[in-house]
Amino acid sequence: MAALTDEQIREAFNLFDADGSGAIDAEEMALAMKGLGFGDLPRDEVERMIRTMSTDSKGLIGYSEFERVVKSRMAKKDSPEEILKAFQLFDLDKKGKISFANLKEVAKLLGENPGDD
């Protein structure tokens, strides 16, 4: 499986930016990381990532910081099985690609209510 494209990462960010603010908080980050196949990260780890990456004091990160976190985590995933598992989480219709509709469905499964944007 190829790495996620910049477009796919952008779509995931927009999907988990539930309030449409252009930034995500620790709760949205935890959902995004789970949705991207990184599992349930401990709350303190997510908060530490936010503190480390945040350029403001509000505990939020924008897209560029989110992209760095995702790409860094993807680079650390050694197991091809783990990569395939994450991909399959999003490839709900088993077409070998991830569509925006797939991302929306995964968000719904995770308890999010994504818009139609």
BELKA-V283222 format. One record per run of one state. SS is the DSSP state (~ for helix, > for strand, _ for the rest). FROM is the first residue (numbers start at 0). TO is the last residue. If there is no record, write none. Layout:
<<SS | FROM | TO> <SS | FROM | TO>>
This chain:
<<_ | 0 | 4> <~ | 5 | 15> <_ | 16 | 21> <> | 22 | 23> <_ | 24 | 24> <~ | 25 | 37> <_ | 38 | 41> <~ | 42 | 52> <_ | 53 | 59> <> | 60 | 61> <~ | 62 | 75> <_ | 76 | 78> <~ | 79 | 89> <_ | 90 | 98> <~ | 99 | 108> <_ | 109 | 116>>
